[in-house]
Amino acid sequence: MCPHDGEQVTDAFAGVYGERARPNTLVILEEVADGGWSFGGTILTAEILGRS
């Protein structure tokens, strides 16, 4: 899996439940150490979270 898989999962979820669900969709990719979190289609890295 790559971090962009979170975007694809978010896209699929929003496709089923509507765009209103996108900003509140949390995807956890356990196989990816940094960037394993996606929220609202945005990959959250250590740098974005201020942990660099």
C-alpha positions in Angstrom: 0.0 0.0 0.0 1.1 3.6 -0.6 -0.1 6.8 1.1 -2.2 7.6 -2.0 -4.4 4.6 -1.2 -6.0 6.7 1.5 -7.1 9.1 -1.1 -8.7 6.3 -3.1 -10.5 4.9 -0.1 -11.8 8.4 0.7 -12.9 8.8 -2.9 -14.8 5.5 -2.8 -16.4 6.4 0.6 -17.5 9.8 -0.7 -18.8 8.2 -3.8 -21.2 6.0 -1.7 -22.1 8.5 1.1 -21.7 11.8 -0.8 -19.2 14.6 -0.7 -20.4 15.7 2.7 -18.7 12.7 4.2 -15.2 13.5 2.7 -14.0 16.0 5.3 -14.8 13.6 8.1 -13.5 10.4 6.6 -10.6 8.9 8.6 -8.5 6.3 6.8 -5.8 4.4 8.7 -3.2 2.5 6.6 -1.3 0.5 9.1 1.2 -0.7 6.5 2.6 2.8 5.9 4.6 4.2 8.8 4.8 7.9 7.9 1.8 9.1 6.0 -0.4 6.2 7.2 -3.2 8.5 8.2 -5.6 10.2 5.8 -8.3 12.6 6.9 -10.6 14.1 4.4 -8.4 12.8 1.5 -5.3 14.6 2.9 -2.4 12.4 3.8 -1.1 13.3 7.3 2.6 13.0 7.6 4.9 13.7 10.6 5.8 17.0 9.1 2.2 18.1 8.7 1.4 17.0 12.2 4.4 18.9 13.5 6.4 15.9 14.6 9.4 16.3 12.3 
